[in-house]
Amino acid sequence: MIIGLDINSFSIAIAALEDKELVVAQLFANKKKPFPERFEELVAHFDRFIRKLQPEAVYIEEIPYVQSQKVAMTLTAVQTLVRTICSLHNIPCYLIHNLTWKKNLGVRGTGSRSKILKTDTQLYVTQLFNITDELTEDQYDAACIIASTTTDRDNLKYSGKYESEVRSSPESSTEKSLDEGVHKARKTKSKKGNEEC
């Protein structure tokens, strides 16, 4: 299994590809909390998720040029947490430039947030994996990143979402919901006639 990630200051979108099947997830921290607290939540969520999945490799988009120093520092911190957790678990982590993954998918243009470009990449990935669910923009980007790393794009398919739209909240146990989410995704996958992870 290999995974692609799209990050921001309060979530990590995950696209996992195993045996040509795509499963997506998104780990959230509480947006209302200050960044240092959100950072701790993302560390806990991502570490637990990586320990459960044990991917062979992780691909994460390089930090794009942003004019705001605060945004750049925040994204760098989240990227560093991903790379550190991967390193602690001996999982190779590769940075991929957004122009590189777009070129690999045959998408032209340099407008990183262009509406037309976003629509094109989302449409491409939806058709490539035959995605039937509505995904977040970050999940689409994570799917694009992972799709761009594979050269054999025949017979790829979408298997669903991990029920790990994990959100930190006082009334729910993040650990419990993540365990149940990974288990349900694997159970769903095995029901479709594929081997369980």
C-alpha positions as a Python dict, from the first residue, in 0.01 Angstrom:
ca = {
    (1, 'M'): (0, 0, 0),
    (2, 'I'): (116, 349, -84),
    (3, 'I'): (-50, 668, 32),
    (4, 'G'): (-72, 1024, -97),
    (5, 'L'): (-131, 1317, 135),
    (6, 'D'): (-264, 1668, 101),
    (7, 'I'): (-215, 1882, 410),
    (8, 'N'): (-335, 2209, 558),
    (9, 'S'): (-325, 2366, 904),
    (10, 'F'): (-616, 2162, 1042),
    (11, 'S'): (-636, 1838, 842),
    (12, 'I'): (-450, 1569, 655),
    (13, 'A'): (-629, 1419, 353),
    (14, 'I'): (-521, 1064, 275),
    (15, 'A'): (-555, 856, -42),
    (16, 'A'): (-440, 496, 2),
    (17, 'L'): (-376, 278, -302),
    (18, 'E'): (-342, -98, -262),
    (19, 'D'): (-388, -359, -533),
    (20, 'K'): (-526, -88, -765),
    (21, 'E'): (-796, 6, -514),
    (22, 'L'): (-828, 358, -375),
    (23, 'V'): (-957, 435, -27),
    (24, 'V'): (-967, 791, 108),
    (25, 'A'): (-976, 947, 454),
    (26, 'Q'): (-932, 1282, 620),
    (27, 'L'): (-796, 1346, 968),
    (28, 'F'): (-916, 1669, 1125),
    (29, 'A'): (-804, 1880, 1418),
    (30, 'N'): (-1035, 2131, 1585),
    (31, 'K'): (-1019, 2449, 1373),
    (32, 'K'): (-1122, 2665, 1667),
    (33, 'K'): (-813, 2579, 1868),
    (34, 'P'): (-482, 2763, 1828),
    (35, 'F'): (-235, 2598, 1591),
    (36, 'P'): (-8, 2443, 1860),
    (37, 'E'): (-308, 2247, 1995),
    (38, 'R'): (-426, 2152, 1644),
    (39, 'F'): (-71, 2036, 1571),
    (40, 'E'): (-77, 1799, 1870),
    (41, 'E'): (-412, 1657, 1754),
    (42, 'L'): (-278, 1601, 1401),
    (43, 'V'): (32, 1428, 1540),
    (44, 'A'): (-186, 1186, 1741),
    (45, 'H'): (-428, 1121, 1452),
    (46, 'F'): (-160, 1069, 1188),
    (47, 'D'): (66, 854, 1405),
    (48, 'R'): (-222, 624, 1491),
    (49, 'F'): (-333, 602, 1128),
    (50, 'I'): (18, 522, 1001),
    (51, 'R'): (66, 253, 1267),
    (52, 'K'): (-260, 90, 1157),
    (53, 'L'): (-197, 107, 780),
    (54, 'Q'): (180, 45, 769),
    (55, 'P'): (216, 176, 410),
    (56, 'E'): (519, 94, 197),
    (57, 'A'): (566, 461, 104),
    (58, 'V'): (409, 804, 157),
    (59, 'Y'): (392, 1082, -102),
    (60, 'I'): (324, 1437, 8),
    (61, 'E'): (299, 1753, -197),
    (62, 'E'): (584, 1998, -158),
    (63, 'I'): (487, 2321, 11),
    (64, 'P'): (381, 2561, -265),
    (65, 'Y'): (503, 2919, -269),
    (66, 'V'): (276, 3125, -46),
    (67, 'Q'): (311, 3493, 31),
    (68, 'S'): (207, 3466, 394),
    (69, 'Q'): (498, 3374, 619),
    (70, 'K'): (256, 3245, 884),
    (71, 'V'): (86, 3008, 637),
    (72, 'A'): (423, 2888, 506),
    (73, 'M'): (545, 2815, 860),
    (74, 'T'): (225, 2632, 949),
    (75, 'L'): (235, 2413, 637),
    (76, 'T'): (603, 2342, 693),
    (77, 'A'): (527, 2231, 1050),
    (78, 'V'): (255, 1990, 934),
    (79, 'Q'): (476, 1855, 656),
    (80, 'T'): (756, 1805, 909),
    (81, 'L'): (524, 1614, 1143),
    (82, 'V'): (428, 1380, 856),
    (83, 'R'): (790, 1323, 756),
    (84, 'T'): (898, 1270, 1117),
    (85, 'I'): (625, 1015, 1193),
    (86, 'C'): (705, 829, 871),
    (87, 'S'): (1074, 828, 964),
    (88, 'L'): (997, 695, 1314),
    (89, 'H'): (808, 405, 1155),
    (90, 'N'): (1075, 346, 887),
    (91, 'I'): (839, 442, 605),
    (92, 'P'): (991, 625, 307),
    (93, 'C'): (835, 967, 257),
    (94, 'Y'): (871, 1144, -77),
    (95, 'L'): (798, 1505, -164),
    (96, 'I'): (629, 1566, -497),
    (97, 'H'): (598, 1910, -655),
    (98, 'N'): (244, 2007, -761),
    (99, 'L'): (360, 2077, -1116),
    (100, 'T'): (518, 1731, -1127),
    (101, 'W'): (203, 1543, -1027),
    (102, 'K'): (-5, 1756, -1263),
    (103, 'K'): (239, 1685, -1548),
    (104, 'N'): (235, 1312, -1463),
    (105, 'L'): (-144, 1317, -1494),
    (106, 'G'): (-129, 1513, -1818),
    (107, 'V'): (-287, 1827, -1671),
    (108, 'R'): (-159, 2150, -1824),
    (109, 'G'): (-139, 2490, -1661),
    (110, 'T'): (31, 2642, -1363),
    (111, 'G'): (-256, 2806, -1175),
    (112, 'S'): (-232, 2622, -844),
    (113, 'R'): (-581, 2726, -734),
    (114, 'S'): (-738, 2783, -1075),
    (115, 'K'): (-1102, 2673, -1073),
    (116, 'I'): (-1070, 2520, -1420),
    (117, 'L'): (-753, 2332, -1328),
    (118, 'K'): (-912, 2202, -1006),
    (119, 'T'): (-1217, 2085, -1196),
    (120, 'D'): (-998, 1910, -1455),
    (121, 'T'): (-796, 1721, -1196),
    (122, 'Q'): (-1105, 1623, -998),
    (123, 'L'): (-1280, 1503, -1312),
    (124, 'Y'): (-969, 1310, -1419),
    (125, 'V'): (-936, 1130, -1085),
    (126, 'T'): (-1312, 1067, -1064),
    (127, 'Q'): (-1301, 896, -1403),
    (128, 'L'): (-970, 718, -1338),
    (129, 'F'): (-1094, 549, -1019),
    (130, 'N'): (-1467, 559, -1100),
    (131, 'I'): (-1530, 753, -777),
    (132, 'T'): (-1895, 752, -676),
    (133, 'D'): (-1873, 941, -345),
    (134, 'E'): (-1840, 1315, -301),
    (135, 'L'): (-1488, 1388, -180),
    (136, 'T'): (-1338, 1699, -29),
    (137, 'E'): (-1104, 1908, -244),
    (138, 'D'): (-814, 1788, -27),
    (139, 'Q'): (-911, 1423, -79),
    (140, 'Y'): (-921, 1481, -455),
    (141, 'D'): (-572, 1634, -437),
    (142, 'A'): (-442, 1339, -233),
    (143, 'A'): (-592, 1101, -492),
    (144, 'C'): (-422, 1300, -770),
    (145, 'I'): (-90, 1278, -589),
    (146, 'I'): (-114, 902, -548),
    (147, 'A'): (-242, 848, -904),
    (148, 'S'): (55, 1043, -1041),
    (149, 'T'): (300, 804, -873),
    (150, 'T'): (173, 494, -1054),
    (151, 'T'): (246, 428, -1420),
    (152, 'D'): (-2, 140, -1453),
    (153, 'R'): (-335, 320, -1444),
    (154, 'D'): (-547, 45, -1602),
    (155, 'N'): (-829, -109, -1398),
    (156, 'L'): (-793, 123, -1100),
    (157, 'K'): (-1104, 143, -882),
    (158, 'Y'): (-1247, 328, -587),
    (159, 'S'): (-1329, 121, -278),
    (160, 'G'): (-1475, 390, -54),
    (161, 'K'): (-1380, 595, 247),
    (162, 'Y'): (-1222, 498, 572),
    (163, 'E'): (-1473, 599, 833),
    (164, 'S'): (-1203, 808, 983),
    (165, 'E'): (-1319, 1155, 913),
    (166, 'V'): (-1166, 1183, 1256),
    (167, 'R'): (-1251, 1501, 1436),
    (168, 'S'): (-1140, 1592, 1781),
    (169, 'S'): (-1434, 1645, 2008),
    (170, 'P'): (-1482, 1606, 2381),
    (171, 'E'): (-1769, 1359, 2349),
    (172, 'S'): (-1599, 1105, 2120),
    (173, 'S'): (-1285, 902, 2157),
    (174, 'T'): (-1058, 967, 1860),
    (175, 'E'): (-873, 645, 1924),
    (176, 'K'): (-1193, 441, 1923),
    (177, 'S'): (-1337, 603, 1609),
    (178, 'L'): (-1009, 557, 1421),
    (179, 'D'): (-987, 188, 1520),
    (180, 'E'): (-1346, 135, 1409),
    (181, 'G'): (-1287, 329, 1088),
    (182, 'V'): (-983, 127, 981),
    (183, 'H'): (-1161, -197, 1075),
    (184, 'K'): (-1479, -105, 883),
    (185, 'A'): (-1282, -4, 574),
    (186, 'R'): (-1094, -332, 576),
    (187, 'K'): (-1414, -526, 638),
    (188, 'T'): (-1585, -347, 350),
    (189, 'K'): (-1290, -421, 127),
    (190, 'S'): (-1290, -792, 214),
    (191, 'K'): (-1665, -818, 146),
    (192, 'K'): (-1596, -714, -212),
    (193, 'G'): (-1400, -1035, -267),
    (194, 'N'): (-1054, -895, -200),
    (195, 'E'): (-812, -1015, 58),
    (196, 'E'): (-828, -842, 392),
    (197, 'C'): (-529, -614, 457),
}
